[in-house]
Each structure stands twice: as structure tokens, then as C-alpha cells.
């Protein structure tokens, strides 16, 4: 059976009655917490209090390898 409904409810071009939308909403609810966790791990391992964006832009290959190998 298709996940799409027989009578879609379209809002600004998006079928908000689609059954997978609920799953995507739940995933999006966790995105900020995950981003904050990743940021804190990079800051801890690399001993920097910068934004994740700045850390990723300026980190060397060795620093990225260090953060990849760090457990926790």
C-alpha cells in the first residue's frame, strides 16, 4: 500500500498528510541537540571555544583525525 493518501493536503507545495512527514518532524526535533553535542565534542577535543562552522573550516587534517579517533 502506498504511503501517500488518496486526498493529499497540500500547503505551499508540500503534502502535509504524507505519513513520512511525522517521521521527519521527529527527526528534526532532535537536530539541534545533535548539533550541540557535535559542537561540544569538537570544542572539547580540539580545546577551542569557537563555533562548529569555524572549527571545521580552520581545522587541519591532523586535528580532524584527532577528533575522529576521540571516544566519548
HELIX and SHEET records of a PDB file:
HELIX    1   1 UNK A   20  UNK A   46  1                                  27    
HELIX    2   2 UNK A   52  UNK A   58  1                                   7    
HELIX    3   3 UNK A   61  UNK A   69  1                                   9    
SHEET    1   A 2 UNK A  10  UNK A  11  0                                        
SHEET    2   A 2 UNK A  14  UNK A  15 -1                                        
END                                                                             
